[in-house]
Amino acid sequence: MSGDSINGVILGFNMARVAITEYAAKKLFLGDLYSGVSITPENVEEVVKTLDMPAHFIVKIDVGIKKRGKQGLIRLNVPAKDVAKAAQELFALGHDRCIAEVMVPHEGSQEKYISIDVLREGAQVLYSEKGGISVEDDPDSVKNTLISRAEMLSFTPSEKIIGVPLSSLLETMHQYHFSFCEINPYILDGGTFLPLDMAVEIDSSMEEKLPKWVQSHVLHKKVTSAQEAEVLRQDARTQSALNLHTLNADGSILTLFSGGGASLVAMDSLVTQGLQDDIINYSEYSGAPTRDETHAYVSTLLEVLFASKAKNKVILIAGGVANFTDVMTTFQGLVDAFSENLEELKKQKVYVCVRRGGPNQDKGLAHLRDFLNEAGIPNDVHDPSFSLGAVGSLVKQYHELKHS
């Protein structure tokens, strides 16, 4: 890992990242105030005996999977006597760790969102008064601010968010080497900050410096293909963040997303159009990858696309408005990869759908659009004036046209 060092502190803005369980994330942040329990197939009966019997619980898979509710990986309002049964049902789906927490009754309107991402410049904070699934429905509600590196290291952010102990969050992130923290949602319970769902990634090079009990809660990425392994290697070599998760190797829609919240909106737009079974992958790039890094990354994703047995293939490139990632630079890398694979793109009649914004967006979008038009590749290339939630309808129209 490389990075700057200030007063002996390594700034992990370009580290390889690995997730930890939600249980560990909350326990590290809340300490003894946290009463949730971590359940495995081996300890389920023992743990359930420790629960507060009059209470009702939420039981959910705790292996770093997002959107657990939509995937049926959560059980709500479970009486203490039935927690073991709920956990066993979830284990039967192929997972090996759950978390059980006392249910906290609240209204959806109380849910709020915050995420903190450690970057070269400091800590990027996204927050919204609308949390849970509402933040996906209204991405424009998300506010974006950058905490300077000096403020981040001294835990004295000038930014104030009502009810959010931002200083404590930054201190915890520093102490336990968090590189990313997303809390969606949190509520203010009588004015007290209460994270209901928490996702954390740590600097993988600092894993051995974590408390011993936490080390067993580190969720190392598993790869299922040569391309996933290659992207992990690319991610480890760059200051940026690159990932690839294969969902359906024989799907027809290859995704290339950027920006966590925006990525979820784009993915949801496909699901809303009934295209979930056609999605090949979930992939994100962020942190200003270079032209060469983008070229290598996209080339690897194209291998996945071309190997699919599906017809009517689509590449969906979607994201929000970047703060630091230069659209022209990354799209130059994208065009480099497309140029090398032009004949196969045309042979497989690939359609390219784009919605992107950020520094040099006009030049970058024009560069990609001109290339696709000159190459005769069908495309829709849009700037942020086009709704991110509408990209699914463009893809659906292409599918329907090809099937008609």
C-alpha positions in Angstrom: 0.0 0.0 0.0 1.2 3.5 -0.8 0.1 6.8 0.7 1.2 9.9 2.5 2.3 9.8 6.1 1.5 12.6 8.6 2.7 12.3 12.2 3.1 8.5 11.7 -0.4 8.1 10.3 -0.7 6.3 7.0 -3.5 7.8 4.9 -5.2 4.8 3.4 -6.8 6.6 0.4 -5.3 4.1 -2.1 -5.5 0.8 -0.2 -7.1 -2.4 -1.2 -10.3 -2.6 0.8 -12.1 -5.5 2.4 -15.5 -5.6 4.1 -16.2 -6.5 7.7 -19.4 -7.8 9.2 -22.1 -5.3 10.2 -21.9 -6.8 13.7 -18.2 -5.9 14.0 -18.7 -2.4 12.5 -21.4 -1.5 15.0 -19.6 -3.1 17.9 -16.4 -1.1 17.1 -18.4 2.2 16.8 -20.9 1.8 19.6 -18.9 -0.4 22.0 -20.9 -1.7 25.0 -23.9 0.4 23.9 -24.5 -2.2 21.1 -26.6 -5.2 22.1 -26.8 -7.1 18.8 -25.5 -10.6 18.5 -23.6 -12.4 15.8 -25.0 -15.9 14.9 -23.3 -18.7 13.1 -24.6 -22.3 12.5 -22.2 -23.4 15.3 -23.3 -21.0 18.0 -27.0 -20.4 17.2 -28.5 -22.3 20.1 -26.1 -20.9 22.6 -26.5 -17.3 21.4 -30.3 -17.4 21.4 -30.3 -18.3 25.1 -28.8 -14.8 25.8 -31.5 -12.8 24.1 -34.0 -10.6 25.9 -37.1 -12.8 25.8 -39.8 -10.1 25.8 -38.2 -8.3 22.8 -38.7 -8.8 19.1 -35.8 -8.9 16.7 -34.6 -8.3 13.2 -32.6 -11.2 11.9 -30.5 -10.6 8.8 -27.7 -12.2 6.8 -24.3 -10.6 7.8 -21.9 -11.5 5.0 -21.5 -8.1 3.2 -24.5 -8.5 0.9 -26.3 -5.3 0.0 -30.1 -4.9 -0.5 -30.8 -7.8 1.8 -34.5 -6.9 2.1 -35.1 -7.2 -1.6 -33.4 -10.6 -1.7 -35.4 -12.1 1.1 -32.4 -12.2 3.5 -34.1 -10.4 6.4 -36.7 -11.5 8.9 -38.6 -8.8 10.8 -40.4 -8.8 14.2 -39.1 -12.2 15.2 -39.9 -13.2 18.8 -36.8 -14.2 20.8 -38.0 -17.8 20.9 -38.1 -17.9 17.1 -34.7 -16.3 16.4 -32.9 -19.6 16.0 -35.5 -20.8 13.5 -35.2 -17.6 11.5 -31.4 -17.9 11.5 -31.6 -21.5 10.3 -33.9 -20.5 7.5 -31.3 -17.9 6.3 -28.4 -20.4 6.8 -30.3 -22.8 4.5 -29.9 -20.2 1.7 -26.2 -20.8 1.7 -24.9 -18.2 4.1 -22.9 -18.8 7.3 -23.4 -15.7 9.4 -26.4 -13.7 10.7 -26.9 -10.7 13.0 -29.9 -10.3 15.4 -30.8 -7.0 16.8 -33.8 -5.7 18.9 -36.4 -4.1 16.5 -36.6 -0.4 16.9 -40.1 0.8 15.8 -39.9 3.9 13.7 -41.5 5.6 10.7 -39.8 5.5 7.3 -39.8 9.3 7.3 -37.3 9.2 10.2 -34.7 7.3 8.2 -31.6 9.2 7.1 -28.4 8.4 5.2 -24.7 9.1 5.6 -21.5 7.7 4.1 -17.9 8.6 4.5 -15.2 7.6 2.0 -11.5 8.2 2.7 -9.9 9.8 -0.4 -6.5 11.5 -1.1 -8.0 14.9 -0.5 -9.7 13.9 2.9 -13.0 12.4 3.6 -15.9 12.6 1.2 -19.2 12.7 3.1 -22.6 12.0 1.4 -25.7 12.6 3.5 -29.4 12.9 3.0 -32.5 13.5 5.2 -34.0 10.6 3.2 -32.6 7.2 4.1 -33.3 3.6 3.4 -34.8 2.9 0.0 -35.9 6.6 -0.2 -32.4 7.8 -0.9 -32.4 5.6 -4.0 -35.7 7.1 -5.1 -34.4 10.6 -4.7 -30.7 10.8 -5.4 -30.9 14.6 -5.7 -31.6 14.7 -2.0 -28.0 13.6 -1.3 -25.6 16.3 -0.3 -21.9 16.1 -0.9 -19.1 17.6 1.1 -15.4 17.1 1.5 -13.8 17.2 4.9 -10.2 18.3 4.5 -7.4 15.9 5.3 -6.3 18.0 8.3 -9.8 18.0 9.7 -10.2 14.3 9.1 -6.9 13.5 10.9 -7.8 15.8 13.9 -11.4 14.6 14.0 -12.5 18.2 14.0 -14.8 18.6 10.9 -16.1 22.0 10.2 -19.1 20.3 8.6 -22.0 19.8 11.0 -24.9 17.4 10.4 -27.7 17.5 12.9 -27.6 14.6 15.3 -24.6 12.9 13.6 -21.5 12.4 15.8 -19.2 13.1 12.9 -16.1 13.5 15.0 -16.7 10.1 16.7 -17.2 8.5 13.4 -14.0 9.9 12.0 -12.1 8.8 15.1 -13.5 5.3 14.9 -12.6 5.1 11.2 -9.0 6.2 12.0 -8.6 3.9 15.1 -9.8 0.8 13.3 -8.5 1.6 9.7 -11.9 2.1 8.1 -11.6 3.3 4.5 -15.4 3.5 3.9 -18.4 3.6 6.1 -22.0 3.8 5.0 -24.9 4.0 7.4 -28.3 3.6 5.7 -30.5 4.2 7.4 -29.8 5.8 10.7 -32.4 7.5 12.9 -32.3 10.0 15.7 -34.0 8.1 18.6 -34.9 10.8 21.1 -32.0 12.8 19.7 -29.6 9.9 19.9 -27.8 8.8 16.8 -28.8 5.2 16.1 -27.3 3.3 13.1 -29.8 0.7 11.9 -27.8 -0.6 9.0 -24.0 -0.2 8.7 -21.5 -1.3 6.0 -17.8 -0.8 6.5 -14.7 -1.5 4.5 -11.2 -1.5 6.0 -7.7 -1.1 4.7 -6.8 -4.8 4.1 -3.1 -4.2 4.9 -4.0 -3.2 8.4 -6.1 -6.3 9.1 -3.7 -7.8 11.6 -3.7 -4.6 13.7 -7.5 -5.0 14.4 -8.6 -6.5 17.7 -8.3 -10.3 17.5 -12.1 -10.9 17.7 -12.6 -8.5 14.7 -10.2 -10.4 12.5 -12.7 -13.3 12.3 -15.3 -10.9 11.0 -13.3 -9.8 8.0 -15.2 -10.8 4.8 -12.5 -11.7 2.2 -13.7 -11.4 -1.3 -14.4 -14.7 -3.1 -13.9 -15.0 -6.8 -15.8 -17.2 -9.2 -14.0 -16.5 -12.4 -10.7 -15.6 -13.9 -12.0 -12.1 -14.7 -13.0 -11.5 -11.1 -9.5 -12.5 -10.0 -8.0 -10.2 -12.5 -10.0 -7.2 -11.3 -9.0 -7.9 -7.8 -5.3 -7.7 -9.0 -6.1 -4.5 -10.8 -7.8 -3.1 -7.7 -4.8 -3.9 -5.6 -2.4 -2.0 -7.9 -4.3 1.2 -8.1 -5.2 4.2 -5.9 -8.7 3.8 -7.3 -11.4 1.3 -6.5 -12.4 -1.3 -9.1 -14.6 -4.3 -8.6 -16.5 -7.0 -10.5 -19.2 -9.3 -9.1 -20.7 -11.8 -11.6 -24.4 -12.3 -11.1 -25.4 -14.2 -14.3 -22.6 -15.2 -16.6 -25.1 -15.8 -19.4 -27.0 -12.5 -18.9 -27.2 -9.9 -21.6 -26.6 -6.6 -19.7 -23.0 -5.7 -18.6 -23.0 -2.9 -16.0 -20.2 -0.3 -15.4 -21.3 1.9 -12.6 -19.7 4.7 -10.6 -20.8 6.3 -7.3 -22.4 4.1 -4.6 -25.8 5.7 -4.4 -26.0 6.4 -8.1 -25.0 2.7 -8.8 -28.0 1.5 -6.7 -30.4 3.8 -8.5 -29.1 2.6 -11.9 -29.4 -1.1 -10.8 -32.9 -0.5 -9.5 -33.9 1.1 -12.8 -33.1 -2.2 -14.5 -35.0 -4.2 -11.8 -38.0 -1.9 -12.2 -38.1 -2.8 -15.9 -38.1 -6.5 -15.1 -34.6 -7.0 -16.4 -33.0 -8.4 -13.2 -32.5 -11.9 -14.7 -30.6 -10.3 -17.6 -27.9 -8.5 -15.5 -24.5 -10.1 -16.0 -22.7 -8.3 -13.2 -22.4 -5.6 -10.7 -19.3 -3.5 -11.3 -18.1 -0.1 -10.0 -15.1 2.1 -10.6 -14.3 5.2 -8.5 -11.4 7.2 -7.2 -10.2 8.7 -10.5 -8.7 5.7 -12.3 -6.2 6.6 -15.0 -6.8 6.1 -18.7 -4.6 3.0 -18.7 -6.3 1.6 -15.6 -9.7 2.2 -17.1 -8.6 0.5 -20.4 -7.4 -2.6 -18.6 -10.5 -2.7 -16.4 -13.0 -2.4 -19.2 -11.1 -4.9 -21.3 -11.6 -7.4 -18.5 -15.3 -6.7 -18.3 -15.6 -7.1 -22.1 -14.3 -10.6 -21.7 -17.2 -11.4 -19.4 -19.7 -9.9 -21.9 -18.4 -11.7 -24.9 -18.4 -15.1 -23.0 -22.1 -14.8 -22.4 -24.4 -17.0 -24.5 -27.1 -14.4 -24.5 -28.2 -12.3 -27.5 -29.1 -8.6 -27.7 -26.2 -7.6 -25.5 -26.0 -4.2 -23.7 -23.3 -2.3 -22.0 -24.8 0.1 -19.4 -22.4 2.8 -18.2 -24.1 4.9 -15.5 -23.3 7.0 -12.6 -23.9 10.3 -10.8 -21.9 13.5 -11.2 -18.3 12.8 -10.3 -16.3 15.2 -8.1 -12.8 14.0 -8.9 -13.0 11.4 -11.6 -12.3 13.0 -14.9 -14.9 11.8 -17.4 -12.7 12.5 -20.4 -9.8 10.5 -18.9 -11.9 7.5 -18.1 -13.8 7.6 -21.3 -10.5 7.7 -23.3 -9.6 4.4 -21.5 -13.1 3.1 -22.3 -12.7 4.0 -26.0 -9.2 2.3 -26.0 -10.8 -0.9 -24.8 -13.7 -0.7 -27.2 -11.3 0.0 -30.1 -9.3 -3.1 -29.4 -12.5 -5.2 -29.3 -14.4 -3.3 -32.0 -15.0 -6.3 -34.3 -16.4 -8.4 -31.5 -18.6 -5.5 -30.3 -20.1 -5.2 -33.8 -20.3 -9.0 -34.4 -22.3 -9.4 -31.2 -24.4 -6.3 -32.0 -23.8 -4.7 -28.6 -25.8 -1.6 -27.7 -24.2 1.0 -25.4 -26.2 3.1 -23.0 -24.5 5.9 -21.1 -25.5 8.4 -18.4 -22.6 10.2 -16.7 -21.4 13.5 -15.4 -18.4 15.2 -13.8 -15.2 17.0 -14.7 -14.8 17.3 -18.5 -18.1 15.6 -19.0 -18.9 17.4 -22.3 -15.6 16.4 -23.9 -15.7 12.9 -22.5 -19.3 12.2 -23.6 -18.6 13.7 -27.1 -15.4 11.5 -27.4 -17.4 8.4 -26.7 -20.4 9.3 -28.7 -18.3 10.2 -31.8 -16.4 6.9 -31.5 -19.6 4.8 -31.2 -21.3 6.7 -34.1 -18.3 6.4 -36.4 -18.0 2.7 -35.6 -21.7 2.1 -36.2 -22.4 0.8 -32.7 -26.0 1.7 -31.6 -25.9 3.9 -28.5 -27.6 6.5 -26.3 -25.1 8.8 -24.6 -26.5 11.3 -22.0 -25.3 13.8 -19.6 -26.8 14.3 -16.1 -29.8 16.2 -17.6 -31.1 12.7 -18.3 -32.7 11.0 -15.3 -30.5 8.3 -13.9 -33.6 6.4 -13.0 -34.6 6.2 -16.6 -31.7 4.3 -18.0 -33.5 1.0 -17.4 -36.3 2.1 -19.8 -33.7 2.8 -22.5 -32.3 -0.7 -22.1 -35.8 -2.2 -22.0 -36.7 -0.5 -25.3 -33.6 -1.9 -26.9 -34.5 -5.4 -25.7 -38.1 -5.1 -26.9 -37.0 -3.8 -30.3 -34.6 -6.7 -30.8 -37.2 -9.2 -29.7 -39.9 -7.8 -32.0 
